[in-house]
Amino acid sequence: MTTAIDYVSRIPNNVNLADDKRLQRALEQWQPGFLRWWQDLGPVGTGDMDVYLRTAVGVDAGGWAHWGYVKMPDYRWGIFLTPHDQDRRIAFGVHKGEPAWQQVPGEHRATLRRLIVTQGDTEPASVEQQRHLGQTCPSLYDLRNLFQVNVEEGRHLWAMVYLLHAYFGRDGREEAEAMLERHSGDPDKPRLLGAFNERTPDWLSFFMFTFFTDRDGKYQLASLAESGFDPLARSCRFMLTEEAHHMFVGETGVGRVIQRACELMREHRTDEVRRFGGIDLATLQKYLNFHFSVSLDLFGQELSTNAANYYTLGLKGRFNEERIDDDHVLEDAAYTVTTAEDGRIVTREAAALTALNERLRDDYIKDCQRGVDRWNKIIEAHGIDVRLALPHRAFHRAIGSLSALRVDPQGRPLSAEEWQRRRYEWLPSPEDEAYVASLMVPVTEPGKFAGWIAPPAKGLDGRPLDFEYVRRGH
């Protein structure tokens, strides 16, 4: 294991792949299927594009990436793990204090494989969801960011496929093939998690997705980065390094849409900025409500014996596990959960082990709130007396006990009839979606931006805003 990455090999890696010929051959046999998937279901129309991308050249904290033009079909996807720490110990569960596992314990084989497949399946799914967005980019800056997210999600798939091939034998190879056979939104072979079968038809949805749904990915990866199975933990730690940019794209993207809306409101002294080509704050709130609620479902049931077992067995920890001041076993600990009982929203104490999904969801909600607070500072700076807000956690849920309820964004109960009648007050209506779609006209002149979004504060990698982040036909 090295911190530098071998780009001479057919598959770039820092896991000494050339020393394991059997594994190398297996991954080289999987690679053509991945490339076919990328050609068929990856970003549309990118064959002649040179994109100014960052590419990993190492896995240490400083100077890990190189920036430069890359032809999209020639991007080098590979396998990168953070360095092995021979002194690392399992930090939680019944194996707490034992050396981290370098091989899969036989008794945990099926469970670990399921965790890896579930995480891995999300990575190509988001690429499939976003494949048409490049045709309606609001700027070359944003187009570059989209493609950066796409290629890194493809690399994250490689990270999980490596683990399946290296540690799970024939079953792992079959699971790796299946991840190329399932497709987002496919009625017969959909992706495993609901949010990854939703449409991402426009750039506002993309920005919301990268803020909310990629943030779920941050928390899932951080939990797996605590795993007692060391190769999984090291894979996820490096994935988190790349994931940070995806959330940056989402937060700043939504922030720039908000900024442009506020500029139009001030200029024309009206909330109705659609007349002037902007996206009004009320519509932004609806999109926020949708993407937040769908992303909350990704954390699973409020009370889960599976989550308790993952933790107890040392397979999946909590967010920032080692910073938490408790015994890291949790046999006698309690945690407050929000759940539904007899048609009402209630909070009650539950066993901390079974409430681990809810604890992770609480961490996620706090993180989302910090982002919304930053968006509201943009609105406040323009002197506008409107604030965006996260809806109640029971709003528009499809997973867990809260999914049995119908509530408004403040958590007030609604009848089924009232929900049907009023749901488009809080969620994007067909008319809202049609209006946003009407704005999706490509802007590809360097330094120019669509009228519904403000330019960013600065360019990337020290480049000016009028830098040609994407070139065609060079």
N, C-alpha and C positions, 0 to 999 in steps of 0.2 A: 504494500500500500504506500503510495506516494501522494504528496500534495500537488505535484505537477501532473498534467494530463497528457497521455500519449495520443497524439493526433496522426501518427504514422500508420497505426493499425487501421484496418477497415472499419472497426467500431472504436471510436475514441473512448478511452477509459483510464482510470487510475487504480484498477483492481488487478493489475498484472494478468490480464485476460490471456495473453499469449502463453502463459505458463500452464493453462488448463485447456488443452486442445479440444477435448470433448465439449466443454461448455462453449468455447469459442465457435466451434462448428454449429452447435445448436442455435446460438444467437445469430450467426451469419445466415442460417436457414430461415430464421424468423424475420430477418431484416427486409427481404424483398416484399413480404406481405405488408410490413409497416409502410414501406415506400409507396406501394400501390394504394394503400389506404389513404396516405397523405395526398397522393395525386387525385384520387377519386373524391375524397371527402374533406380534404384540407382546404385552405384559403383558395378561393376561385381566382383564376386569371393572373397568377403570380409567376408564371414560367419565365417571363423575360425581365423580371424586376431585380434590381440590385437594391438591397435594403441595408440601411446603416444600423447594424445590430451589435449587441454585446454578446460575446461568446466566452464561455468559461474556459480559462486556461490554467486554473488551479483551484484548490478548495480551501486555501488558507484565508484568513479574514482580510488581509490587505492585498489589493491589486489582483483580485481573482478573475477579472474579466478583461477582455480585449474588445475594443470598438473598431468596427470597420465595415465596409460594404461586403455583403454576402448575397449571392444569387439564391433565391429561396429554395429551388430544388436541390441545391448543393449544400444546404446547411448540414453540419456534422452532428447528428444526435449521438449521445454517448452515455456512459455509465460513470457517475462520479459520487464517491462517498467521502465524507469527512474523515480525517486520519483516525486510525485505530488507537484507542487508549487502553493499553494492556492492564491498567489498574482500575478500569471502570467497574463499578459494582451496581447491582440492581438496587434501585432506590425505594422500592415500595413492595407491598404485598408479602406473601408468605416466603418469598425468596429474597427479601430485603437483606442486603449485605453480602449476598453471594456474588461471585464473579459473573459479569454479563455473559450470556451464551453466544458463542461463535458459530454454533450449529443449532438447528431446530430441535428442541426436545421432542422426542417421539410422541409424548402424550399431548403436546400442544400443536401438533402439526396441522390438523384440520382447522383449528381456530385461527392460527396465524395466517394460514393460506386465505381464509375468508376475509380477514382484515386487510391483507395486501391486495386482494382482488377488488374489494369494495373501494379502496382508495385509488387503485390503478384505473378502474373503470371510469372515474370522474374526469381523468386527464384528457383522453381523446374525445370524450363527450363534449367538453366545452369548445374544442376546436371545431367539431361538427356544428354546434349551435351557432358559431360565429363565422362560418365559412363564406357567407355572401357579403359581410359588412364592408370588405375592402372596396366594393363597387360603389359605395355611397359615403366615402370618408369625408369628414369635415375639413381635413387638412392633411398634408404630407406628414406633419408631426404626429397626428393621431393615427394615421395609417401605419407608420413605423411602430408605434406603441402596440397596436393591434397585433402586428406580425411578431413582435417580441414576445408578447403573451402567448401567441399560438405556438411558436417554436419551443418555448420553454415548457408548455403543457405537454407537447410531444416528447420532450426529454424526460419529463416526470413519468410518462408512461414507460419509457425505457428503464427508469430506475426500478419500477415495480416488476417489470418483465425480467430484469436481471435477477432479482430475488427469487422469482418463481422458477426460473431455469436453474439457478445455481443451487437452490436448497430444497426444491420440492419435486424433483424428478419428473416422471411422466405426467403426473397430475398437474404439476406446475406448467409444463409445456402446453398441455391442453387448455389450461386457464388463460395462458398468454394468447393462444390462437383465438379463444372465445372473445377476448377483449377487442379484437379487430372485426369480429362478426356481429357484435351488438352495435346498434347505431342510435343516436339520439332521436327520440320521437318515432322510431320504427314500431309499427303496431304489432309486429310479430316478435322482434328481438330488440326491445328497448334497452336503454341503459338501466342500471340497477337502482338508481336513486331518482326520485321524482323531479327534483329541480333540474336535473340534467337531461330531462326530456321536454322541458319547456322551450318555447321559441325564443330566440334573441334576434328579433327582426330589424332592429334599428340601433343607432348609437347611444341613445338615452338608455335603452335596455342593457346595452353592453357596459356602459359606465356603472349602472346600478349593479349589474351582475358582478363586475370585478370589485366593487366595493363590498357588497353583501355576501355573495356566494363564495368568492375567493377568500373572504375573511373567515367563513366557515372552514375552508381548506386550511387556513393558517392554524386554527385551533385543533383540527383533526391531526394535522402533521405534527404539531407541537406535542400532542398527546402520544403519538406513535414514536416521536423522537425520544421519549422516556422509556421505550420498551426494553425489556430485559434481553430481547433478541437483538444483539448489537448491530449486525448488518442493516436491519430495518431502521434502527435508531440513527445510524450514520447516514443512511440514504435520505431520511426525512430532514435531518439537520441542514443538509446542503439544499434541498428543495425549498426550505424556508428562506434561505438567502435569496433565491430567485423570486419567490412568491411575494416578497415585500414590494417589488416594482409593480406587480399586478394590482395590488391594492392602491398604490400611488396613482396608477392610471385611473382607477375608479374614483377615488376621492377627489383628485384634481379635476377629472372630467366633469363630474357632477357639479363641483364648485364653479367651474367655468360656465356651465349652463346657467347656474344661479346668478353668477355675476352679470351675464348678458341680459337675463331677465330683469335684474334690478336696474341696469343701465337704461333699458327701454322704458321701464316704469317711471324712472326719474325724467327721462327726456320727454316722454309723451304724457306724463301725469295721469296714468291709468294703470289699472291692474290687468287690463285686457291686451296683453302684449302679442297675442296671436295675430292681431291686425298688422303688426309690424315685423312679423317673422320670428318672434321669440317663443319660448316655451314657458308658459305662465307657472307661477309657484304652486297653484292648486293642482295642476297636472303633475308637476314634480312630486308633490306629496302623494298622489295616487300611485305613481311608479315606485316610490319609496315603500309605501304600504305593501305593495305586491311582492317586491323582491325581498324585503325583510321577512315577511311572513313565510314565504316559500323556503327561505334559507333557514329559518328556525326549525322547520321540519327535519332538516338534515341531521339534527342532533338526536333524533329518535324519541322513544318513549320517555316520559318523565321518570318513571321507575323501571329499572331494567336489571334483571338477573344476569343477562349477558354482560352488561357493563361491569357489574360487580365481579363477575368471574374473570373478565379481562384484567381487571385491576389486581385482584387477589393473586392471580397466577403470574403477575409481572409482565403481562403482554402489552398493556396500554395504560399509561399513567394519566395524571391530570396536567393541565396547563401550568408550566413552571413548577413542576412537582417539588423540586428540591428547595424552592423558596418558601414552601408552605410550612408553617410551624405547627405540626402535629406528629403523630407517631407513624404515619405513612402505612398503616395497616388498616385502620378504620373499623375494626370489628365492633367497637362499642360506641362509635361516633354517630351523631345525628346531623341532618341537614334539612333546612326548610324548603319545601317545594310548593309550587303553585299547580293545582290540579283541579279537575272537575268532579264534583260529587252532587248527585241528585239535581243535576241541571244548573248548579251554581259554581262559581269560581271560588275556591277556598285555598288557604295556605295552611300547611300542617307539617309537623316534624316527620321525617322518614329516616330510615337507616341510611347513613352516608354512603355506604357501598352501592346500594341500589339507586341512589340519587345522583350518581356521577354524571349521567347525561345532563341532568338539570343544572348541576354545578358548572359544567362546561358551557351550557347555554347561557347561564348567568354571566360568566366571564365574557362571552361573545357579545351579549347585549350591552354590557358596560363599554366595551370597545367601540361598538357601533355608535353609542350615544356620544362618545368623545368626537367621532367624526361628524355627527349631526351638529354638535355644538360649534365645530369649526365652520360648517356651512352657514349656520345662523349668524356667525360673526360677519360673514360677507354681507348678509342681508342687513344686519344692524349698521354696518359701516355706510350703507347707502341711505340710512335714515328711514327705513321702511319697517312698519309695525306689523310684520308677519313673521312667524317662526315655523320651521319644519319640526316634526316630532315623530318619534318612533311610535307605531301603534301598540296597543296592548298585546302581550304575548299570546293571548287567546284569539286574536283576530285572524280570520281566514286561515285557520290551521287544518291540516289534513292528516297529521300524525299525532298520536298521543291522546290522552283523555280529553284534552281541550278541543279536539277536533269534533267532538259531539255537540259543541255549543255554537251558537250564532251570536256574535257580539259586534258592536261597532268599534271603531279604533280606540275609544276610551274604555272599552271593556263592558259597556252596558248591554244587557241581554236583549236579543231581538227574537221575534217569532220567525219561523221559516218564511212566511209570506212577506214580512217586513224586510227580511234580508234580501229576498229576490227583488223586491221593489226598489230598494235603496242601494244595492251593492255598488252601483256605478257612481255613487257619491264618493266612494272611498277607493275604488279600484279603477284602473284604466278601462274606459268604455270603448266599444268599437270606433266611435267617433274620435275619441282621444288618440287611439292608435293610428287611425287614418290621418289625423292632422300631423302627428309626429312623423309618420311615414312620408308625408308630402314635403317635409323639410329635408329629407335625405337625398340631397343632390350633391354629387362629388365635387370637391374643391381640390385641385391638384397642382395649382401654381405655387411654387415655393413662397412661404411667408404669408399666404392668404388663408383666411379662415371663413367657414360658413357663418352666416349672419345670426344663427341661433346659439352660438357658443363663442365665448371670449377667448382671445389668445392666452397661452400660459404665461406665467411671469418670466420664464426664461426657457431657453432650449436645453437639450440634453447633451451631456458630455462636453459642456462648455461651448457648444455650437450655437450660432445665432438662430433666431426663429425663422429666418428666410433660407436656412440651410436646406439643401436638397436631400431630405432624409430618405426618400425613395426615388430611384431613377429607373426609367424604362428603356429597354433596348440598347443598353451599353455593352 
